[in-house]
């Protein structure tokens, strides 16, 4: 059993320890409170944040506007203001030229609010962002196909909207780009005297991209390739279909001269794949 002196010392040590613990707890709570104040600022009304985003847009600061619209969704999730903010963030990113961010934001909007009256606009912004990412014709055209698919989604899902009409015009540009890529590769094969490979590329244009401006040259190149291979009947058909559908085309004049130089004239073989392809499209 401890002596009175030892007991007094123990009680003093205990009091000191308790004081130290109390002080540490107080400091810890104070630090936590300070951190909390820094991490969680007072809530701002959603409408105020949203209107700040609109003001930044009017000042032509789409980058900063997008950040404020994202703040609406972050601080007031699942609210009507969050829905509006997400749509405006998509638009702001598009205006800022940040197409990847616009695509991600727009797709999120469509996924969360598929029944919204603004879903068509969000989908159109996604498609337009992909469209703006279309690469030069000399590069891989995967992004062009993605843009085409997204634009066709707009037309298919929202046919009676203003966005569908604009999407159709962009679809033609995207299709012409893909057809142009096939033509570029086909011409390369011709330079290598790989006429079969060239025909396969021009065939894609004739069967899949007949409404593009590339189809006239494709028919002329088919005439040229088939003449080079000695398949005169197919060359005659290509020239005849070209002349029937595009009688004023300079490409037809070239095709006519080429076939005539071989001792033949443009003449359609209705059993040819070229003739059949145009009949499916209501041409020829």
C-alpha positions as CSV (number, residue, x, y, z in Angstrom):
1,X,0.0,0.0,0.0
2,X,1.5,3.4,-1.0
3,X,2.5,5.9,1.6
4,X,0.7,9.3,1.9
5,X,3.5,10.9,0.0
6,X,3.3,8.4,-2.8
7,X,-0.5,8.7,-2.9
8,X,-0.2,12.5,-3.2
9,X,2.3,12.1,-6.0
10,X,0.0,9.7,-7.9
11,X,-3.0,11.9,-7.5
12,X,-0.9,14.8,-8.8
13,X,0.3,12.8,-11.8
14,X,-3.3,11.7,-12.6
15,X,-4.6,15.3,-12.5
16,X,-1.7,16.3,-14.8
17,X,-2.4,13.5,-17.2
18,X,-6.2,14.3,-17.2
19,X,-5.4,17.9,-17.9
20,X,-3.1,16.9,-20.8
21,X,-5.7,14.7,-22.3
22,X,-8.3,17.4,-22.0
23,X,-6.0,19.9,-23.6
24,X,-5.3,17.5,-26.5
25,X,-9.0,16.8,-27.0
26,X,-9.7,20.5,-27.1
27,X,-7.0,21.1,-29.6
28,X,-8.2,18.2,-31.7
29,X,-11.8,19.4,-31.7
30,X,-10.6,22.9,-32.6
31,X,-8.6,21.6,-35.5
32,X,-11.5,19.5,-36.7
33,X,-13.8,22.5,-36.5
34,X,-11.3,24.6,-38.4
35,X,-10.9,21.9,-41.1
36,X,-14.7,21.6,-41.4
37,X,-15.0,25.3,-41.9
38,X,-12.5,25.2,-44.7
39,X,-13.9,22.1,-46.5
40,X,-17.6,22.8,-46.1
41,X,-18.3,26.5,-46.9
42,X,-21.8,27.8,-46.2
43,X,-24.3,26.6,-48.7
44,X,-25.1,28.9,-51.6
45,X,-28.6,28.9,-53.1
46,X,-28.7,26.8,-56.3
47,X,-30.4,29.6,-58.2
48,X,-27.6,32.1,-57.3
49,X,-24.9,29.7,-58.5
50,X,-26.8,29.0,-61.7
51,X,-27.3,32.7,-62.5
52,X,-23.6,33.3,-61.9
53,X,-23.0,30.7,-64.6
54,X,-25.3,32.5,-67.0
55,X,-23.5,35.8,-66.3
56,X,-20.2,34.2,-67.1
57,X,-21.6,32.9,-70.3
58,X,-22.8,36.4,-71.3
59,X,-19.2,37.6,-70.5
60,X,-18.0,34.9,-73.0
61,X,-16.2,33.0,-70.3
62,X,-17.6,29.5,-71.0
63,X,-14.8,27.7,-69.1
64,X,-15.7,29.4,-65.8
65,X,-19.4,29.2,-66.6
66,X,-19.1,25.4,-66.9
67,X,-17.4,25.2,-63.5
68,X,-20.3,27.1,-61.9
69,X,-22.9,25.0,-63.5
70,X,-21.1,21.9,-62.3
71,X,-21.2,23.4,-58.8
72,X,-25.0,23.5,-59.0
73,X,-25.1,19.7,-59.6
74,X,-22.4,19.1,-56.9
75,X,-24.0,21.1,-54.1
76,X,-27.7,20.6,-54.9
77,X,-27.8,17.1,-56.5
78,X,-31.1,15.6,-57.7
79,X,-32.8,19.1,-57.8
80,X,-34.4,20.7,-60.8
81,X,-31.5,23.3,-60.7
82,X,-29.0,20.4,-60.9
83,X,-30.8,19.2,-64.1
84,X,-30.6,22.6,-65.6
85,X,-27.0,23.1,-64.5
86,X,-25.9,19.8,-66.1
87,X,-27.4,20.8,-69.4
88,X,-25.9,24.3,-69.3
89,X,-22.5,22.8,-68.3
90,X,-22.7,20.6,-71.5
91,X,-23.4,23.7,-73.6
92,X,-20.7,25.7,-71.9
93,X,-18.1,23.0,-72.5
94,X,-19.2,22.9,-76.1
95,X,-18.8,26.6,-76.5
96,X,-15.4,26.5,-74.8
97,X,-14.2,23.9,-77.4
98,X,-13.8,21.2,-74.6
99,X,-15.6,18.6,-76.6
100,X,-14.6,15.6,-74.6
101,X,-16.1,17.2,-71.5
102,X,-19.2,18.2,-73.4
103,X,-19.6,14.6,-74.6
104,X,-19.3,13.2,-71.0
105,X,-21.6,15.8,-69.5
106,X,-24.2,15.4,-72.3
107,X,-24.3,11.7,-72.1
108,X,-24.7,11.9,-68.3
109,X,-27.7,14.2,-68.9
110,X,-29.4,11.8,-71.3
111,X,-28.8,8.9,-69.0
112,X,-30.2,10.7,-65.9
113,X,-33.1,12.5,-67.7
114,X,-34.1,10.5,-70.8
115,X,-37.7,11.8,-70.6
116,X,-36.8,15.5,-70.3
117,X,-37.8,17.8,-73.1
118,X,-34.2,18.9,-73.3
119,X,-32.8,15.4,-73.8
120,X,-32.9,16.0,-77.6
121,X,-30.7,19.1,-77.2
122,X,-28.3,17.2,-74.9
123,X,-28.0,14.4,-77.4
124,X,-27.5,16.9,-80.2
125,X,-24.7,18.6,-78.2
126,X,-23.0,15.2,-77.8
127,X,-23.3,14.5,-81.5
128,X,-22.1,18.0,-82.5
129,X,-19.1,17.6,-80.1
130,X,-18.2,14.3,-81.8
131,X,-18.7,16.1,-85.2
132,X,-16.3,18.8,-84.2
133,X,-13.7,16.1,-83.4
134,X,-13.8,14.7,-87.0
135,X,-10.1,14.3,-88.0
136,X,-8.4,15.2,-91.3
137,X,-9.2,12.7,-94.1
138,X,-5.7,11.4,-94.1
139,X,-6.1,10.0,-90.5
140,X,-8.1,7.2,-89.0
141,X,-11.8,7.9,-89.4
142,X,-13.1,6.1,-86.2
143,X,-14.2,9.4,-84.7
144,X,-16.1,10.3,-87.9
145,X,-18.1,7.0,-87.6
146,X,-18.8,7.8,-84.0
147,X,-20.1,11.2,-85.0
148,X,-22.2,9.7,-87.7
149,X,-23.8,7.2,-85.3
150,X,-24.5,9.9,-82.8
151,X,-26.1,12.3,-85.4
152,X,-28.2,9.4,-86.7
153,X,-29.4,8.8,-83.2
154,X,-30.6,12.4,-83.0
155,X,-32.6,11.9,-86.2
156,X,-34.0,8.6,-85.2
157,X,-34.9,9.4,-81.6
158,X,-36.0,13.0,-82.1
159,X,-37.2,13.2,-85.7
160,X,-39.6,16.1,-85.2
161,X,-37.2,18.5,-83.6
162,X,-35.1,21.3,-85.0
163,X,-32.0,19.4,-84.0
164,X,-32.9,16.6,-86.4
165,X,-32.9,18.9,-89.4
166,X,-29.5,20.3,-88.5
167,X,-28.2,16.8,-87.7
168,X,-29.2,15.7,-91.2
169,X,-26.9,18.3,-92.8
170,X,-24.0,17.2,-90.6
171,X,-24.7,13.6,-91.5
172,X,-24.1,14.3,-95.2
173,X,-20.8,16.0,-94.4
174,X,-19.7,13.0,-92.2
175,X,-20.8,10.5,-94.9
176,X,-18.8,12.5,-97.5
177,X,-15.8,12.4,-95.3
178,X,-16.0,8.6,-95.0
179,X,-16.5,8.2,-98.7
180,X,-13.5,10.5,-99.3
181,X,-11.4,8.3,-97.2
182,X,-12.4,5.2,-99.3
183,X,-11.6,7.2,-102.5
184,X,-8.1,8.2,-101.1
185,X,-7.3,4.5,-100.4
186,X,-8.7,3.4,-103.7
187,X,-6.5,5.9,-105.6
188,X,-3.5,4.7,-103.8
189,X,-4.2,1.1,-104.8
190,X,-4.6,2.3,-108.4
191,X,-1.2,3.9,-108.3
192,X,0.2,0.5,-107.1
193,X,-1.7,-1.2,-110.0
194,X,-3.7,-3.1,-107.4
195,X,-6.9,-2.8,-109.4
196,X,-8.9,-5.4,-107.4
197,X,-8.1,-3.6,-104.1
198,X,-9.1,-0.3,-105.7
199,X,-12.4,-1.7,-107.0
200,X,-13.3,-2.9,-103.5
201,X,-12.8,0.6,-102.1
202,X,-14.8,2.3,-104.9
203,X,-17.5,-0.4,-104.4
204,X,-18.0,0.8,-100.8
205,X,-18.6,4.3,-102.1
206,X,-21.1,3.2,-104.8
207,X,-23.0,0.9,-102.4
208,X,-22.9,2.8,-99.2
209,X,-22.3,6.5,-100.0
210,X,-24.3,7.1,-103.2
211,X,-25.7,10.4,-102.1
212,X,-22.2,11.9,-101.5
213,X,-20.3,14.0,-104.0
214,X,-17.7,11.2,-104.2
215,X,-19.9,8.8,-106.2
216,X,-19.2,10.4,-109.6
217,X,-15.5,9.9,-109.3
218,X,-16.0,6.4,-107.9
219,X,-17.9,5.4,-111.0
220,X,-15.2,6.9,-113.3
221,X,-12.5,5.0,-111.3
222,X,-14.4,1.8,-111.6
223,X,-14.6,2.3,-115.4
224,X,-10.8,2.9,-115.3
225,X,-10.0,-0.2,-113.2
226,X,-12.3,-2.6,-115.1
227,X,-10.8,-1.4,-118.4
228,X,-7.3,-2.0,-117.0
229,X,-8.3,-5.5,-116.0
230,X,-10.0,-6.2,-119.4
231,X,-13.5,-6.6,-117.8
232,X,-15.1,-4.4,-120.5
233,X,-18.7,-5.1,-119.7
234,X,-18.4,-3.8,-116.1
235,X,-16.5,-0.8,-117.4
236,X,-19.3,-0.1,-119.8
237,X,-21.9,-0.4,-117.1
238,X,-20.0,1.9,-114.7
239,X,-19.8,4.5,-117.5
240,X,-23.4,4.1,-118.5
241,X,-24.7,4.5,-114.9
242,X,-22.5,7.5,-114.5
243,X,-23.9,9.1,-117.6
244,X,-27.5,8.3,-116.8
245,X,-27.4,9.8,-113.3
246,X,-24.8,12.5,-113.8
247,X,-25.0,13.4,-117.5
248,X,-23.3,16.8,-117.1
249,X,-20.5,15.5,-114.9
250,X,-16.9,16.0,-116.1
251,X,-16.2,12.5,-114.8
252,X,-18.7,11.1,-117.3
253,X,-16.8,12.8,-120.1
254,X,-13.6,11.1,-119.0
255,X,-15.3,7.7,-118.6
256,X,-16.9,8.0,-122.1
257,X,-13.5,8.8,-123.7
258,X,-11.9,5.9,-121.8
259,X,-14.5,3.3,-122.9
260,X,-14.5,4.7,-126.5
261,X,-10.7,4.4,-126.7
262,X,-11.1,0.7,-126.0
263,X,-13.5,0.3,-128.9
264,X,-16.7,0.2,-126.8
265,X,-19.5,2.5,-125.7
266,X,-21.2,3.0,-122.3
267,X,-23.8,0.3,-122.0
268,X,-25.6,-0.9,-118.9
269,X,-25.6,-4.6,-117.9
270,X,-28.6,-4.7,-115.7
271,X,-27.3,-7.8,-114.0
272,X,-24.1,-6.0,-112.8
273,X,-23.7,-5.2,-109.2
274,X,-23.2,-1.5,-110.2
275,X,-26.6,-1.4,-111.8
276,X,-28.3,-3.3,-109.0
277,X,-26.8,-1.0,-106.4
278,X,-28.3,2.1,-108.0
279,X,-31.7,0.5,-108.5
280,X,-31.8,-0.2,-104.7
281,X,-31.4,3.5,-104.2
282,X,-34.0,4.4,-106.8
283,X,-31.4,5.7,-109.2
284,X,-30.5,4.5,-112.7
